[in-house]
Amino acid sequence: MELVKWAIVGTGFIANEFAKGMQEVDDAVLTAVVSRSVAGGRAFAEKYGCDKTYTDFQEMLEQEDITVVYIAVPNDIHYSYIMSALDRGIPVLSEKPMVDNQFQLDAVLKKAEEKHVFLMEGMWTRCFPAVMEARSWVEKGRIGKPLSVHAAFNIKPDIEDWQPWKGGIQHAAGALRDVGIYSLAMAYMVFPEGPSNAYSTMKSNGEVDESFHMLLEYEDGKAAFVGGAFNQVSTPEVEIVGENGRIIIGPEFWHPTTAMIIMNDGTKVEYMETYPASGFQFEIRAVQECIRKGETQCPHFTWEETRKIAELIEKTRKGWGIFYKADMEGEKQS
């Protein structure tokens, strides 16, 4: 099978986890690395068996024959990298949140559509076998009509493991956009229509939200209780409650190994699939399959879902009074 040639932009923690997952995919090859630091790029490339490194993204695009770009740099610079790759007709997988605001999102999706090029916001969680199995259970009515979703991605990292930019407004960060987006993706998986009302509360660190809690309200009394935080730890499982039973995804829902149905009468069905490395291999395989089929978006996490979640996030953070530099620029251009 023809190899899929990847370029990785960024050499931080997530980029390393992604590269580990790539090593589990036989037809994926790391062709180029882009880093702000020459030394950092070379160290990363050597670690994962690549001999091409760049500090200039445009130069890499011009010189390398790559199949797809993976972007794993701070939020506020995703947009320019995505647009540059799409302009050249190169597929893009970008870490979430893909861009900073609605103006940028409209622009990248329009560009991908015009160029007929694959683009995906990196919601790797949707590609895990346990999540796909749970989604299938919901769609097949195994627990009856879904009634509620409970999902919170709450962490309190040690200072040595903390990436300071995630708590700053300079890089368009915050708990809602960084970890809360995973919780929202679980709610939209079960209730794809989106909420009729949304209520939220948050704690600020002086720049952005370091924690938030949200109630999403749907028709017929259905609800999703979601949250995300950098200052607390909570149950890392997702619970999907239906009329006839419930589904538990865990032990950490954003990269799970298990999904379990617990019926109201106490009977249980468990699905388990463990995996080596980081688990990014599932997303990598999904992206490569889409590219080979000539598809522009991934069925596990579509452009429409990205749109709906981004719209809710933007409306919520602006309601909190959080505005990024990119917001002002987008309003000037719109």
Beta strands, then each sheet from edge to edge (+ up, - down):
strand 1: 4-9
strand 2: 28-34
strand 3: 53-54
strand 4: 68-71
strand 5: 92-94
strand 6: 119-121
strand 7: 146-154
strand 8: 197-204
strand 9: 209-217
strand 10: 223-229
strand 11: 238-242
strand 12: 245-250
strand 13: 258-263
strand 14: 268-272
sheet 1: 3+ 2+ 1+ 4+ 5+ 6+
sheet 2: 8+ 9- 10+ 7+ 11- 12+ 13- 14+
end
